Amino acid sequence: MSWNTIIGQQQQIRVLKKALKTGRFAHAYLFTGHEGSGKESIAFEIAAMLNCRHVTSISEGSCGTCPDCRQIQAFMHPNVEYVFPVESALLEVSDTAKKENKRFTDAKARYEALIEQKKQNPYFSPAMERSMGILTEQIIALQHKAMFMPNEGSKKIFIISQAERLHPSAANKLLKLLEEPPAHVLFILISSRPETLLPTIRSRCQVVQFSRVTAQELRLWLQLNRPEIIDPELSFIVSFSRGNLSVAWEMLNNRSDNPDETAIILLRNQALDYLRNMLTPSRFHEAINACEQHAKNLSRSELTLFLAALLLFFQDANHRQINPDVQELNNPDLNDAVNRFAKNFSHTDFLQISIITENAIRALERNANQLLIMAAFTVEMKALLQQKA
């Protein structure tokens, strides 16, 4: 990784580079901003740069290929500690019997799966589902590690993801570390909800506010770094991710190598077929059948994309109703279909449609039953589309 691989955040990067160049880098930072804005990727770039063997200048950043950089990418560098919410079972390893305990081994497997996902998606913020937050034992471990000098590097870097989830006792122990910070330790706290952190912790950190990555910044990055991705897939990725780089990266990792059969566009087309069947009285039973099949056969993330495709299509129709000359569509290849839908459903309440679609997506994210979500969504959508002015 290097500074050049980071999407957006140019002003924030300039501030951090200047602090590094002038020797005024703080001992503790709080990176805040929208989820998926790239806060953690910048924290890891700082960690890599401070430990990279081949770094030539602060302006260029880390090399990404030396043993230290590779160790950081593998989450195995002795100078870099990455902390996120884990299950208490993972910390109960005081003797061999506990290490062999099924509860521990199952938790360890879930932890390692999250780390693997983080390696694949640098914008992903891991958290174990059964976790009660960042636990006291995790911060105690940092206290012990802070006592030792770094191995062949100038700094130990403690990156604390989702710092707002610090358990109260863990937050108090972290506060003690921040009050008397070892000179060789750099703290980077990451939070999308900094207002929930202890005010005393916030006051001991230099805050860097990250902005949501714009559609233009993401589109430009994709065009430069992934030129094989073209419209309509390009526009769909940019529109659906809405500045969340974690979502965009997940979509990139799950796409097909065949541009004519990309999974994203196939899902979108399935969603539009489902919508057409819903709107045709004689084929509504097909929409119900499709609803059941999609709920059973699609993964939760795929079903989320399925609903998101409908949401983006409705947005296009709404924009076309408001301004018939609008050119920037989420689905530029569906111009004719958007025109027909906007004309035939000129009195549709697109705000309410957006609300129920967003609610269905959020319900999926909360692990609610997929079949129940899709069944309720189908009935509500049909009722809204049948309403007259």
C-alpha positions in Angstrom: 0.0 0.0 0.0 1.1 3.6 -0.4 -0.6 7.0 -0.2 -1.4 6.8 -3.9 -3.6 3.7 -3.4 -6.0 5.6 -1.0 -9.2 6.8 -2.5 -10.1 10.4 -1.7 -9.2 12.1 1.6 -6.5 14.2 0.0 -6.8 17.1 2.5 -6.6 14.7 5.5 -3.6 13.0 4.0 -1.8 16.4 3.5 -2.4 17.2 7.2 -0.9 13.9 8.3 2.0 14.1 5.9 2.9 17.5 7.1 2.8 16.4 10.8 5.1 13.5 10.0 7.5 15.7 8.0 7.7 18.4 10.7 8.0 15.9 13.6 4.8 17.1 15.1 2.9 13.9 14.9 0.7 13.4 17.9 1.0 10.4 20.2 -2.7 9.7 19.8 -5.2 10.3 17.0 -8.9 9.8 16.7 -10.0 9.2 13.1 -13.7 9.9 12.7 -16.1 10.0 9.8 -18.6 7.9 7.9 -18.3 4.1 7.8 -16.3 2.9 4.8 -14.6 6.3 4.3 -11.1 4.7 4.5 -10.1 5.6 8.0 -8.6 2.3 8.8 -6.7 2.0 5.5 -5.0 5.3 6.3 -4.1 4.1 9.8 -2.5 1.0 8.4 -0.6 3.1 5.8 0.9 5.2 8.7 1.8 2.0 10.5 3.4 0.6 7.4 5.3 3.7 6.6 6.7 4.0 10.1 8.0 0.4 9.9 8.8 0.1 6.2 12.5 -0.8 5.3 12.4 0.8 1.9 10.5 3.9 2.5 12.1 6.7 0.5 10.0 9.7 1.5 7.0 10.6 3.6 5.3 11.8 0.4 5.5 8.4 -1.3 4.6 6.3 1.7 5.4 2.6 2.3 6.8 0.3 -0.4 4.2 -2.5 0.2 6.7 -5.2 -0.7 9.4 -5.4 2.0 9.1 -8.0 4.8 7.7 -5.4 7.3 5.0 -4.3 4.9 4.0 -7.8 4.1 3.9 -8.7 7.8 1.6 -5.7 8.5 -0.6 -6.8 5.6 -0.8 -10.3 7.1 -1.6 -8.8 10.6 1.6 -10.4 12.0 3.9 -7.5 12.6 5.2 -7.3 16.2 5.0 -3.5 16.2 1.4 -3.2 15.0 -1.6 -4.2 17.2 -5.0 -4.3 15.7 -7.9 -4.3 18.2 -11.6 -4.8 17.5 -14.6 -6.2 19.4 -14.1 -9.9 20.1 -15.8 -12.6 22.1 -14.7 -13.2 25.7 -14.1 -16.9 24.9 -11.2 -15.9 22.8 -9.4 -14.4 25.8 -9.9 -17.4 28.1 -6.6 -19.1 27.3 -4.7 -19.2 30.6 -4.0 -23.0 30.4 -3.9 -25.8 27.8 -7.2 -27.2 28.8 -8.9 -24.0 27.9 -7.0 -23.8 24.6 -8.5 -27.2 23.7 -12.0 -26.1 24.8 -14.5 -26.2 21.9 -15.8 -22.7 22.9 -12.4 -21.3 22.5 -11.6 -23.1 19.2 -14.9 -22.1 17.7 -14.3 -18.5 18.7 -10.8 -18.6 17.3 -12.1 -19.9 13.9 -14.6 -17.0 13.7 -11.8 -14.5 14.6 -9.5 -15.9 11.9 -12.3 -15.7 9.4 -12.8 -12.1 10.1 -9.1 -11.4 9.8 -9.1 -13.1 6.5 -12.0 -11.0 5.3 -10.1 -7.9 6.5 -7.1 -9.0 4.4 -9.3 -9.2 1.4 -11.2 -6.0 2.1 -9.0 -3.2 3.7 -12.1 -1.1 4.3 -14.0 -3.8 6.3 -14.3 -3.2 10.0 -14.5 -6.6 11.7 -16.5 -7.4 14.9 -17.4 -10.8 16.3 -21.2 -11.2 16.5 -21.2 -12.5 20.1 -18.9 -9.8 21.3 -19.9 -7.4 24.1 -17.5 -4.8 22.7 -13.8 -4.2 23.1 -13.0 -5.9 26.4 -10.9 -5.0 29.4 -8.6 -7.9 28.8 -7.7 -6.6 25.3 -6.6 -3.2 26.7 -4.7 -4.9 29.6 -2.8 -6.8 26.8 -2.0 -3.5 25.2 -0.7 -2.1 28.5 1.7 -5.0 28.8 2.9 -4.7 25.2 3.3 -0.9 25.6 6.0 -1.6 28.2 8.4 -3.0 25.6 10.4 -1.1 23.0 9.5 -1.8 19.3 11.4 -4.4 17.3 13.6 -2.6 14.7 11.3 0.3 14.3 10.6 3.7 15.7 7.1 3.1 16.9 4.6 0.6 18.1 1.2 1.4 16.6 -2.0 0.4 18.4 -5.0 0.7 16.0 -8.3 0.4 17.8 -11.2 -0.2 15.5 -14.7 0.8 16.5 -13.4 2.6 19.6 -17.0 3.6 20.5 -17.5 0.0 21.5 -15.0 0.1 24.3 -16.4 -1.6 27.4 -16.5 1.1 30.2 -13.8 -0.6 32.2 -11.7 -1.0 29.1 -12.2 2.7 28.2 -10.9 3.7 31.7 -7.8 1.5 31.3 -7.2 3.0 27.8 -7.5 6.5 29.3 -4.7 5.7 31.8 -2.5 4.7 28.8 -3.3 7.9 27.0 -2.7 10.0 30.1 0.9 8.7 30.4 1.7 7.5 26.9 5.0 5.7 26.3 7.1 7.7 23.8 7.5 4.7 21.5 3.7 4.1 21.1 1.3 5.7 18.7 -2.4 5.3 19.3 -4.9 5.5 16.4 -8.5 5.2 17.5 -11.1 4.7 14.7 -14.8 5.6 15.2 -17.8 6.5 13.2 -19.6 7.6 16.4 -17.0 9.6 18.3 -19.6 11.3 20.4 -20.1 8.1 22.4 -16.5 8.0 23.5 -15.5 9.3 26.9 -14.8 13.0 26.6 -11.6 12.5 28.4 -10.4 10.1 25.7 -11.4 12.4 23.0 -9.6 15.3 24.6 -6.3 13.3 24.7 -6.4 12.6 20.9 -5.9 14.8 17.9 -9.1 14.4 15.9 -9.0 13.9 12.1 -12.4 14.1 10.5 -12.7 12.0 7.3 -15.4 12.9 4.7 -17.5 10.5 2.7 -15.8 9.5 -0.6 -17.6 11.2 -3.4 -19.1 9.3 -6.4 -16.7 11.2 -8.7 -13.6 10.2 -6.6 -14.7 6.5 -6.6 -15.5 6.5 -10.3 -12.2 8.1 -11.2 -10.3 5.6 -9.0 -12.1 2.6 -10.6 -11.5 4.0 -14.1 -7.7 4.3 -13.4 -7.2 1.1 -11.4 -9.9 -1.2 -12.7 -10.3 -0.2 -16.4 -12.0 -3.5 -17.1 -15.0 -2.4 -15.2 -17.3 -0.4 -17.5 -20.9 0.8 -17.5 -23.4 -0.3 -16.6 -21.5 -2.2 -13.8 -19.3 0.8 -13.1 -22.3 3.1 -12.4 -24.0 0.5 -10.4 -21.0 0.0 -8.1 -20.5 3.7 -7.6 -24.2 4.4 -7.0 -24.9 1.5 -4.7 -21.8 1.9 -2.5 -22.8 5.6 -1.8 -19.3 6.5 -0.6 -18.9 3.3 1.5 -15.6 1.9 0.3 -16.2 -1.4 2.2 -19.3 -2.0 0.2 -17.6 -1.1 -3.1 -14.6 -3.3 -2.3 -16.9 -6.3 -1.5 -18.7 -5.8 -4.8 -15.3 -5.8 -6.6 -14.2 -9.0 -4.9 -17.5 -10.8 -5.8 -17.7 -9.8 -9.5 -17.4 -12.2 -12.4 -14.5 -12.1 -14.8 -16.9 -12.0 -17.7 -18.1 -8.4 -18.3 -21.2 -9.7 -20.1 -22.2 -11.9 -17.1 -21.2 -9.9 -14.0 -22.9 -11.2 -10.9 -24.0 -7.6 -10.0 -25.7 -7.0 -13.4 -27.3 -10.5 -13.4 -28.7 -9.8 -10.0 -30.0 -6.4 -11.2 -31.7 -8.0 -14.2 -33.3 -10.6 -11.9 -34.6 -7.8 -9.7 -36.1 -6.1 -12.7 -37.8 -9.3 -14.0 -39.3 -9.7 -10.5 -40.6 -6.1 -10.7 -42.1 -6.7 -14.2 -43.9 -9.8 -12.9 -45.2 -7.9 -9.9 -46.6 -5.2 -12.2 -48.4 -7.7 -14.5 -51.6 -9.0 -13.0 -51.5 -12.3 -14.8 -47.9 -12.9 -13.7 -48.1 -11.8 -10.1 -47.9 -15.5 -9.0 -44.5 -15.6 -10.8 -43.3 -12.7 -8.7 -44.4 -14.5 -5.5 -42.5 -17.7 -6.7 -39.4 -15.6 -7.5 -39.6 -14.0 -4.1 -39.6 -17.4 -2.4 -36.8 -18.7 -4.6 -34.5 -15.6 -4.2 -35.0 -15.7 -0.4 -34.0 -19.4 -0.3 -31.2 -19.4 -2.9 -29.5 -16.0 -2.6 -27.0 -15.2 0.2 -27.8 -12.3 2.5 -25.3 -10.0 0.7 -26.8 -11.1 -2.7 -30.3 -10.4 -1.6 -29.1 -7.0 -0.3 -27.8 -6.2 -3.8 -31.1 -7.5 -5.3 -33.1 -4.9 -3.3 -30.5 -2.2 -3.8 -30.9 -2.7 -7.6 -34.6 -2.0 -7.3 -33.9 1.0 -5.1 -31.5 2.5 -7.7 -33.9 1.9 -10.5 -36.7 3.7 -8.6 -34.3 6.6 -8.0 -33.7 6.8 -11.7 -37.4 6.9 -12.5 -37.9 9.5 -9.8 -35.1 11.7 -11.2 -36.5 11.3 -14.7 -40.0 12.4 -13.5 -38.5 15.5 -11.8 -36.3 16.4 -14.7 -37.0 14.6 -18.0 -33.6 15.8 -19.4 -31.5 14.3 -16.6 -28.6 12.3 -18.0 -26.8 10.9 -15.0 -28.6 7.7 -14.2 -27.6 4.8 -11.8 -28.4 2.5 -14.8 -27.4 4.3 -17.9 -28.1 1.2 -20.1 -31.8 1.2 -18.9 -32.7 4.6 -20.3 -35.8 3.3 -22.2 -37.0 1.2 -19.3 -36.6 4.1 -16.9 -38.6 6.4 -19.3 -41.5 3.9 -19.5 -41.6 3.3 -15.8 -41.6 7.1 -15.1 -44.4 7.7 -17.6 -46.6 4.7 -16.5 -46.2 5.4 -12.7 -46.2 9.2 -12.7 -48.1 9.3 -9.4 -46.1 6.8 -7.5 -44.9 7.7 -4.1 -41.2 7.1 -4.6 -40.3 8.4 -1.2 -42.4 5.7 0.5 -41.0 3.1 -1.9 -37.5 4.1 -1.0 -38.4 3.9 2.7 -39.7 0.3 2.6 -36.8 -0.8 0.4 -34.3 0.7 2.8 -36.1 -0.9 5.7 -35.9 -4.3 4.0 -32.2 -3.9 3.4 -31.6 -2.9 7.1 -33.7 -5.9 8.2 -31.4 -8.2 6.2 -28.4 -6.5 7.8 -29.9 -7.4 11.2 -30.1 -11.1 10.2 -33.9 -11.2 10.0 -35.6 -14.1 8.2 -35.0 -13.6 4.5 -38.3 -15.2 3.3 -40.4 -13.1 5.7 -38.6 -9.9 4.6 -39.1 -10.6 0.9 -42.8 -11.6 1.3 -43.6 -8.5 3.3 -41.7 -6.4 0.8 -43.5 -7.8 -2.2 -46.9 -7.2 -0.6 -46.1 -3.6 0.4 -44.5 -2.8 -3.0 -47.4 -4.1 -4.9 -49.8 -2.0 -2.8 -47.7 1.2 -3.4 -47.4 0.7 -7.1 -51.2 0.2 -7.4 -52.0 3.4 -5.6 -53.5 6.2 -7.7 -53.1 9.9 -7.2 
